[in-house]
Amino acid sequence: MGKTRRFVPKAFYSASQLEKIVGLYLPYWLADTTAAIDIAGKGINSRTWITGNVEYHEMKEYEIERQGSIDVNHVANRPAIRSSDA
């Protein structure tokens, strides 16, 4: 069997060092949600063309409206705590 702990100093595994190791609990939760959405925006189509020596620009604006729902799953969140509390 080869060296399995070659990046960890041997002193790390001493009894006094192992007693100094303390666990840390950081609570978190996962959230799932479904949201109904209504969104509105403005669309623009533009075109340019040249006839003879004259350049023309045409711009058409239109409203865009969409409705629907969106599912968001497994969003992780950790409560805001001070690091000294952890």
Backbone torsions as a table, in degrees:
resi	resn	phi	psi	omega
1	MET	NA	131.2	-178.7
2	GLY	-79.9	-177.4	178.7
3	LYS	-70.2	121.7	-179.8
4	THR	-99.9	-15.6	-177.3
5	ARG	-122.8	42.4	-171.8
6	ARG	-70.7	-17.7	179.3
7	PHE	-96.9	-1.6	-179.0
8	VAL	-111.2	126.4	179.6
9	PRO	-63.8	148.3	179.9
10	LYS	-60.6	-31.3	-179.4
11	ALA	-63.8	-22.1	-179.6
12	PHE	-62.8	-31.0	-176.3
13	TYR	-91.3	8.4	177.9
14	SER	-69.5	154.7	-177.3
15	ALA	-59.5	-39.7	-178.8
16	SER	-67.1	-35.7	179.4
17	GLN	-71.6	-41.2	-179.7
18	LEU	-64.8	-30.1	177.8
19	GLU	-69.4	-22.9	-179.0
20	LYS	-80.4	-15.8	-177.5
21	ILE	-74.6	127.9	-177.8
22	VAL	-124.0	136.3	176.7
23	GLY	-74.1	157.7	-179.3
24	LEU	-133.0	123.6	179.7
25	TYR	-104.4	119.4	176.2
26	LEU	-119.2	102.9	-177.9
27	PRO	-69.1	150.8	174.6
28	TYR	-153.9	166.1	175.0
29	TRP	-140.7	161.1	176.6
30	LEU	-109.0	137.0	-178.2
31	ALA	-119.4	142.6	172.0
32	ASP	-122.3	142.8	178.4
33	THR	-152.7	158.4	171.9
34	THR	-126.1	130.6	-177.5
35	ALA	-124.8	138.0	172.1
36	ALA	-87.6	134.1	-177.1
37	ILE	-126.2	145.0	169.7
38	ASP	-128.8	126.2	-178.8
39	ILE	-133.1	142.5	179.6
40	ALA	-133.5	147.0	179.3
41	GLY	-157.7	-176.4	-179.4
42	LYS	-121.7	131.7	175.5
43	GLY	-107.3	149.1	179.7
44	ILE	-134.5	126.3	170.0
45	ASN	-111.2	132.8	177.5
46	SER	-135.4	150.2	175.3
47	ARG	-146.9	153.8	-179.1
48	THR	-132.2	137.9	175.6
49	TRP	-148.1	160.5	-177.8
50	ILE	-121.6	129.1	173.5
51	THR	-123.0	114.4	-176.1
52	GLY	65.5	-125.8	178.6
53	ASN	-100.4	11.5	-176.0
54	VAL	-110.8	131.2	177.1
55	GLU	-103.1	128.7	-178.6
56	TYR	-111.0	144.9	175.4
57	HIS	-126.1	131.9	176.5
58	GLU	-125.4	132.9	-179.7
59	MET	-132.4	128.8	177.6
60	LYS	-119.2	125.8	177.3
61	GLU	-107.4	145.0	177.8
62	TYR	-149.9	155.0	179.4
63	GLU	-87.8	143.2	176.2
64	ILE	-121.2	128.9	176.3
65	GLU	-132.4	134.4	178.6
66	ARG	-137.0	147.4	176.0
67	GLN	-133.2	150.5	178.1
68	GLY	175.6	-164.4	176.6
69	SER	-136.6	157.3	-178.9
70	ILE	-135.6	136.5	176.2
71	ASP	-104.5	129.6	176.6
72	VAL	-122.4	123.6	-175.0
73	ASN	-123.0	146.5	172.0
74	HIS	59.6	47.3	175.0
75	VAL	-86.2	118.7	-178.4
76	ALA	-84.2	140.9	178.0
77	ASN	-142.1	137.2	177.0
78	ARG	-115.1	129.9	-179.9
79	PRO	-60.7	148.2	178.4
80	ALA	-76.0	115.3	177.6
81	ILE	-134.0	153.8	175.4
82	ARG	-72.7	146.5	-178.8
83	SER	-64.8	-25.3	178.5
84	SER	-72.7	-20.6	177.2
85	ASP	-80.4	-22.0	-174.4
86	ALA	-76.0	NA	NA
